[in-house]
């Protein structure tokens, strides 16, 4: 469906440019934007590779395992139906760490692996489990301490202070994460009260 929307917007834009006689500007913008997209992608790739490397080093050094132990009470409260030593917990924690460092693209494969593990725990059912819903809420609204992707974009566009975004990001994501957990718990306890859990 999204593909049809993009194609439709492109066709409408080109037709509008032909009718208004601004096709030259469209062509110019097309090539300038393509060049900027490649430059931006290469800049973001270097940031992602750096942080993914750090995450791999942290995993190999056992840091993620220690963080898992440190956050065990919180993880047990958030995901009570997942055994604490199950691989799903490792993927969930890795996903949360990647999101904490603003690595949304790096967090995605970890989130998919976490969902696969939780689906296995759920007996392979098509219906989502409580932990899957909680994880989705946290993943969507997770706390970000260092918005590396946004900082990289601001650096590419010569921002005078690219790290100005850090405090507002921490504040906004903390509020969204707390809100997501509260809403998740509210609906869980409401379903439990109504005998549907």
SULFEN-V698300 format. One record per residue. RES is the residue in one letter. PHI is phi in whole degrees, -180 to 180 (none if undefined). Layout:
BEGIN
<<RES | PHI> <RES | PHI>>
END
This chain:
BEGIN
<<X | none> <X | -62> <X | -60> <X | -64> <X | -64> <X | -63> <X | -62> <X | -61> <X | -64> <X | -65> <X | -62> <X | -63> <X | -63> <X | -67> <X | -61> <X | -63> <X | -67> <X | -65> <X | -64> <X | -85> <X | 72> <X | -113> <X | -66> <X | -61> <X | -65> <X | -64> <X | -61> <X | -63> <X | -63> <X | -61> <X | -73> <X | -65> <X | -66> <X | -63> <X | -64> <X | -63> <X | -64> <X | -65> <X | -61> <X | -65> <X | -62> <X | -65> <X | -62> <X | -69> <X | -61> <X | -65> <X | -65> <X | -63> <X | -62> <X | -60> <X | -71> <X | -65> <X | -62> <X | -63> <X | -63> <X | -67> <X | -62> <X | -61> <X | -67> <X | -66> <X | -80> <X | 85> <X | -66> <X | -64> <X | -65> <X | -67> <X | -65> <X | -60> <X | -66> <X | -64> <X | -93> <X | -54> <X | -61> <X | -66> <X | -66> <X | -66> <X | -71> <X | -73> <X | -128> <X | -67> <X | -92> <X | -108> <X | -59> <X | -62> <X | -98> <X | -72> <X | -55> <X | -58> <X | -62> <X | -63> <X | -68> <X | -62> <X | -64> <X | -62> <X | -62> <X | -65> <X | -66> <X | -62> <X | -66> <X | -61> <X | -94> <X | 70> <X | -102> <X | -55> <X | -66> <X | -74> <X | -74> <X | -59> <X | -62> <X | -66> <X | -65> <X | -64> <X | -63> <X | -62> <X | -64> <X | -62> <X | -64> <X | -69> <X | -66> <X | -62> <X | -63> <X | -85> <X | 78> <X | 73> <X | -68> <X | -74> <X | -76> <X | -75> <X | -89> <X | -59> <X | -65> <X | -65> <X | -66> <X | -61> <X | -63> <X | -62> <X | -63> <X | -69> <X | -62> <X | -71> <X | -120> <X | -63> <X | -67> <X | -118> <X | -87> <X | -128> <X | -77> <X | -60> <X | -64> <X | -67> <X | -62> <X | -62> <X | -64> <X | -64> <X | -66> <X | -63> <X | -101> <X | 56> <X | -65> <X | -66> <X | -143> <X | -64> <X | -89> <X | -57> <X | -78> <X | -62> <X | -63> <X | -60> <X | -66> <X | -59> <X | -63> <X | -65> <X | -73> <X | -64> <X | -63> <X | -67> <X | -67> <X | -63> <X | -61> <X | -63> <X | -66> <X | -63> <X | -66> <X | -59> <X | -67> <X | -59> <X | -69> <X | -64> <X | -68> <X | -67> <X | -64> <X | -63> <X | -64> <X | -82> <X | 75> <X | -102> <X | -107>>
END
